[in-house]
Amino acid sequence: MAKAKAVVATPVKESTRGRRVEVTGEVVANKMMKTISVLVFRTLKHDKYGKYVKKSSIIKAHDEKSEAKVGDTVVIYETRPLSKTKRWALSNVVNAAK
């Protein structure tokens, strides 16, 4: 019987997992435990008229250390589903509210 060769696992870099979707927004609520609500704006081109329209969404994001306060500008990134409505997590606080 032939001996099987040992398979050596190579370390996987973090960048090989795919691109990381990040958005910037303003915290509008932090009353939930370890969760913040972030107001995010985006621009979309209208199908018929071609005009750019500003749309907004309120996204629930996971804040493990409860460091974000209302009025802060934060960066959040997309992650696996953490609850029924949470699919984002806090990356960092860009500007703290006064």
C-alpha positions as CSV (number, residue, x, y, z in Angstrom):
1,M,0.0,0.0,0.0
2,A,1.3,3.5,-0.9
3,K,1.7,6.0,1.9
4,A,-0.5,9.0,1.7
5,K,1.3,12.4,1.6
6,A,0.7,14.8,4.5
7,V,-1.4,17.7,3.5
8,V,0.0,21.0,4.8
9,A,-2.6,23.7,5.4
10,T,-1.6,27.2,4.3
11,P,-2.7,30.1,6.4
12,V,-5.6,32.1,4.9
13,K,-5.3,35.9,4.8
14,E,-8.2,38.0,5.9
15,S,-8.4,39.6,2.5
16,T,-9.3,36.3,0.8
17,R,-12.7,36.2,2.4
18,G,-14.0,38.7,-0.1
19,R,-14.6,42.4,0.0
20,R,-15.9,44.0,3.2
21,V,-18.9,46.2,2.7
22,E,-18.6,49.3,4.8
23,V,-20.9,52.3,5.1
24,T,-20.8,55.5,7.1
25,G,-23.9,56.9,8.9
26,E,-25.2,58.7,12.0
27,V,-26.4,57.0,15.1
28,V,-30.1,57.9,15.7
29,A,-30.8,55.5,18.6
30,N,-28.8,53.5,21.2
31,K,-31.5,52.4,23.6
32,M,-31.2,48.7,22.9
33,M,-28.6,46.5,24.6
34,K,-25.5,46.2,22.3
35,T,-27.5,47.5,19.3
36,I,-27.5,50.9,17.6
37,S,-29.7,52.3,14.8
38,V,-27.7,54.0,12.1
39,L,-29.2,56.4,9.5
40,V,-27.4,55.8,6.2
41,F,-27.9,57.8,3.0
42,R,-27.3,56.7,-0.5
43,T,-27.9,58.1,-4.0
44,L,-29.7,56.1,-6.7
45,K,-30.3,57.0,-10.3
46,H,-33.9,57.1,-11.3
47,D,-34.7,54.6,-14.0
48,K,-36.9,56.8,-16.2
49,Y,-35.7,60.3,-15.6
50,G,-32.0,59.7,-14.9
51,K,-32.0,62.1,-11.9
52,Y,-30.0,61.1,-8.8
53,V,-32.3,60.6,-5.8
54,K,-31.2,60.6,-2.2
55,K,-32.6,57.7,-0.3
56,S,-32.2,56.8,3.4
57,S,-32.3,53.7,5.5
58,I,-32.1,52.9,9.2
59,I,-29.8,50.0,9.8
60,K,-29.5,48.0,13.1
61,A,-25.9,47.4,14.0
62,H,-24.2,45.4,16.7
63,D,-22.2,47.5,19.2
64,E,-20.5,45.1,21.6
65,K,-19.0,47.7,24.0
66,S,-21.9,50.2,23.7
67,E,-19.4,52.9,22.8
68,A,-21.6,54.7,20.2
69,K,-23.9,57.5,21.3
70,V,-26.7,59.3,19.6
71,G,-25.3,61.8,17.1
72,D,-22.0,60.0,16.5
73,T,-20.8,59.4,13.0
74,V,-19.8,55.7,12.7
75,V,-18.5,53.2,10.2
76,I,-20.4,49.9,10.1
77,Y,-19.6,46.7,8.2
78,E,-21.8,43.9,6.9
79,T,-21.7,40.6,8.8
80,R,-23.6,37.3,9.2
81,P,-27.1,37.6,10.6
82,L,-26.9,38.2,14.4
83,S,-30.6,38.5,15.0
84,K,-33.9,39.0,13.2
85,T,-33.0,42.5,12.1
86,K,-29.2,42.8,12.8
87,R,-26.9,42.2,9.9
88,W,-24.3,44.9,10.5
89,A,-21.6,45.5,13.2
90,L,-19.8,48.6,14.4
91,S,-16.3,49.1,13.0
92,N,-15.4,52.4,14.6
93,V,-16.6,55.8,15.7
94,V,-15.4,58.5,13.3
95,N,-16.8,61.7,15.0
96,A,-18.2,61.8,18.5
97,A,-21.2,63.9,19.2
98,K,-20.8,66.9,21.4
